[in-house]
Structures are given as structure tokens and as C-alpha cells.
Amino acid sequence: EVLDHQASERALSDYSVALALIYNSNQNPEFEEAEADQQTLHAILAEDHPLARQDVLRLRDCLKHPLAQPNQRFGGRQLLQKSIVTSSQQLQPDLESNSFEFLKKYVLEEHAISFHIPIGVPEDERMLGLVSRSIDTRDVLPGTLYFGHKRGRLLPVASARFADQVVRNLTARYLPESGQAAE
């Protein structure tokens, strides 16, 4: 299920889910972290968008284009809002949705820009006609992606093995040999 971080924490608390990936949570004391990785914000745009030729984008340049954004309950959107609160820039999306797949389709069809964290960007994005470009960390600081479960919960064997596999995969993808988060 795709839930905002508050709903994810509730689902862990009421045992309706065993494990959760939560971005930029306030770290509920009932949450036992198995892995935490920094995630920079990325712009998702059509591969023929004028900004797609740059490797790193400035937020002010992105805000000049139509925007398709996750709704305000999602951590990436909150991080974006927080970064512009002290600036003269405004975040005025043309479209808001809680469906990341719908946002990507809209970006492709309407040449808008959306913002996601790397874990939400498919490895084969070029097959979809999309590209991902990181947002300059001078504009938006990275957030943290947490993976874990309810503190004190004994996970079933299958869930525990799956959790180990997720931790290994996250570590391999976002913490390469250099010890720095990959982008």
C-alpha cells in the first residue's frame, strides 16, 4: 500500500502492516528502524523537456514550469514546501494526486514536472520516456527514508527474511562502497 507517513505509522501500530518504508517521518518512538538512508529530491520530467539536458536542477527553474505534485501529506512534498517557506518562490501545482503512477503519466503527457525521491523512480525510466534529475541540495536538503517495523513486534519468519532482503537492497543501492548515498 502507498500511504503517507502518518497513515503508515498508524498501520504499523494497529498491526495492519508488518513493515514500512517511511520518508521524512518525525520518528515515532514506536517505530523500530532497521535501515535509514538519505534521499535527495529529484525532478521527474519527460526526456524531451528543456530542463532534461541538465544533470542537477535548481528549484527556481523547475517552478517556472507546470507542476504535478503529490498531495501535501507525503514527505517529499512537505520537504519541498519547507524549502520555499523563507523564499519568494511559490509552489502552485497544476495537479495534485496521491498516485505516483498517475503523476508520472501526467508529466509525460503534459510536459509538467513532478518531484520524487530516488526510491520512487524506476530504474528503467527511459523506457517510460521520463528522466530523473536531482534538485540542487542548496535548494532542498535531503530527507531520510526509514525502513522498519513496530517496536517490540516479533516478525514472522517470512517478514523477517523479507526485511533482511530489503535492508541489503537499500544498502547496496543507496550506500555504495564509498559510504555515501547514491543519487
Summary of the structure (lengths in Angstrom):
residues: 183
radius of gyration: 16.9
end to end distance: 24.9
largest distance: 51.6
contacts: 548
relative contact order: 0.26
helix: 34%
strand: 25%
